[in-house]
Amino acid sequence: MPPATHRVRVCRLREFPPGTVRRLNTLPPVVVFNVAGRLYAIDDVCSHAWAVLSEGHFDGTSLECPVHLSRFDVRSGEPLCPPATEPLRTHQVEISGDEVVVHVDIGRPL
């Protein structure tokens, strides 16, 4: 059985230019990125410590945890350096008309 998802509108595509980061106040919290015109979404909680990743530094394709400085690839959720060793969950992003929509995976534990 596929995981349960919740469809969440982020914004209009024209309001989300490359380099933009948006946090969704969902359960679980999710952060969405526009990386050179491609859209990605990952959990907004560090897999190493319960830190809010969207408060960290975003640099092109990586996001740094503001607590322990682990970095994650926002395209895949993979950790790029310690202390984090577990990947972040990713969420499907789609363009529906001119709307950016994320399918937040609510069926898998953090």
Kinemage of the C-alpha trace (Angstrom):
@kinemage 1
@onewidth
@group {chain A} dominant
@subgroup {mainchain}
@vectorlist {calphas} color= white
{ca met a 1} P 0.000 0.000 0.000
{ca pro a 2} L 1.501 3.402 -0.965
{ca pro a 3} L 2.159 5.932 1.806
{ca ala a 4} L -0.551 8.462 2.627
{ca thr a 5} L 0.033 11.964 1.297
{ca his a 6} L -1.532 15.348 1.810
{ca arg a 7} L -1.629 17.747 -1.166
{ca val a 8} L -0.433 21.214 -0.069
{ca arg a 9} L -0.437 24.376 -2.182
{ca val a 10} L 2.816 26.320 -1.783
{ca cys a 11} L 2.318 29.404 -3.976
{ca arg a 12} L 2.054 30.489 -7.605
{ca leu a 13} L 5.061 29.478 -9.693
{ca arg a 14} L 5.861 33.120 -10.562
{ca glu a 15} L 6.153 33.808 -6.797
{ca phe a 16} L 8.835 31.112 -6.421
{ca pro a 17} L 11.904 32.112 -8.487
{ca pro a 18} L 15.192 30.158 -8.567
{ca gly a 19} L 17.054 30.333 -5.265
{ca thr a 20} L 13.840 30.607 -3.244
{ca val a 21} L 13.165 28.550 -0.103
{ca arg a 22} L 9.682 28.141 1.435
{ca arg a 23} L 8.787 26.410 4.684
{ca leu a 24} L 5.446 24.618 4.926
{ca asn a 25} L 3.870 24.483 8.362
{ca thr a 26} L 2.636 20.948 7.840
{ca leu a 27} L 2.939 17.747 9.844
{ca pro a 28} L 5.660 16.845 9.236
{ca pro a 29} L 7.168 20.269 8.496
{ca val a 30} L 8.528 20.455 4.952
{ca val a 31} L 10.841 22.877 3.179
{ca val a 32} L 10.604 23.501 -0.595
{ca phe a 33} L 13.431 24.761 -2.826
{ca asn a 34} L 13.693 26.154 -6.333
{ca val a 35} L 17.103 25.029 -7.593
{ca ala a 36} L 17.733 26.569 -11.017
{ca gly a 37} L 14.074 26.105 -11.989
{ca arg a 38} L 13.685 22.577 -10.573
{ca leu a 39} L 11.592 22.159 -7.433
{ca tyr a 40} L 12.455 19.892 -4.492
{ca ala a 41} L 10.921 19.241 -1.070
{ca ile a 42} L 12.442 17.596 1.995
{ca asp a 43} L 11.568 17.252 5.672
{ca asp a 44} L 12.396 20.421 7.608
{ca val a 45} L 13.782 18.524 10.603
{ca cys a 46} L 17.412 17.407 10.770
{ca ser a 47} L 17.811 13.622 10.801
{ca his a 48} L 20.594 13.931 13.398
{ca ala a 49} L 19.036 16.359 15.896
{ca trp a 50} L 15.612 17.957 16.033
{ca ala a 51} L 16.701 21.231 14.419
{ca val a 52} L 14.667 23.308 11.953
{ca leu a 53} L 16.675 23.040 8.746
{ca ser a 54} L 15.018 25.986 6.996
{ca glu a 55} L 16.736 28.208 9.576
{ca gly a 56} L 20.095 27.005 8.224
{ca his a 57} L 22.179 28.266 5.300
{ca phe a 58} L 21.026 27.283 1.780
{ca asp a 59} L 23.771 27.314 -0.846
{ca gly a 60} L 22.688 26.255 -4.336
{ca thr a 61} L 21.879 22.586 -3.767
{ca ser a 62} L 22.810 22.082 -0.127
{ca leu a 63} L 21.266 23.089 3.173
{ca glu a 64} L 23.240 23.359 6.393
{ca cys a 65} L 21.753 22.397 9.760
{ca pro a 66} L 21.906 25.452 12.035
{ca val a 67} L 22.706 23.303 15.100
{ca his a 68} L 25.434 20.766 14.252
{ca leu a 69} L 26.384 22.003 10.738
{ca ser a 70} L 25.525 18.812 8.866
{ca arg a 71} L 24.782 19.540 5.215
{ca phe a 72} L 22.107 17.863 3.098
{ca asp a 73} L 21.580 17.708 -0.656
{ca val a 74} L 18.118 19.257 -1.121
{ca arg a 75} L 17.593 17.272 -4.338
{ca ser a 76} L 17.898 13.858 -2.690
{ca gly a 77} L 17.840 14.459 1.082
{ca glu a 78} L 21.208 12.700 1.391
{ca pro a 79} L 23.591 13.884 4.124
{ca leu a 80} L 26.791 15.391 2.719
{ca cys a 81} L 28.819 15.462 5.948
{ca pro a 82} L 28.620 14.355 9.577
{ca pro a 83} L 27.324 14.289 12.145
{ca ala a 84} L 24.144 13.411 10.174
{ca thr a 85} L 24.261 9.964 8.573
{ca glu a 86} L 20.573 9.346 7.802
{ca pro a 87} L 18.922 10.905 4.736
{ca leu a 88} L 15.929 13.225 4.966
{ca arg a 89} L 12.610 12.189 3.469
{ca thr a 90} L 11.779 13.746 0.137
{ca his a 91} L 8.303 14.763 -1.036
{ca gln a 92} L 6.877 14.954 -4.542
{ca val a 93} L 6.535 18.464 -6.000
{ca glu a 94} L 4.313 19.219 -8.974
{ca ile a 95} L 3.175 22.221 -10.984
{ca ser a 96} L -0.614 22.236 -11.317
{ca gly a 97} L -1.555 25.018 -13.732
{ca asp a 98} L 0.446 27.905 -12.277
{ca glu a 99} L 0.443 26.528 -8.709
{ca val a 100} L 3.330 24.816 -6.908
{ca val a 101} L 1.946 21.816 -5.003
{ca val a 102} L 3.736 19.432 -2.636
{ca his a 103} L 2.491 15.954 -1.794
{ca val a 104} L 3.522 15.748 1.862
{ca asp a 105} L 4.157 12.152 2.873
{ca ile a 106} L 2.318 11.719 6.159
{ca gly a 107} L 2.485 7.944 6.142
{ca arg a 108} L 6.151 7.408 7.033
{ca pro a 109} L 7.660 8.140 10.453
{ca leu a 110} L 10.362 10.789 10.799
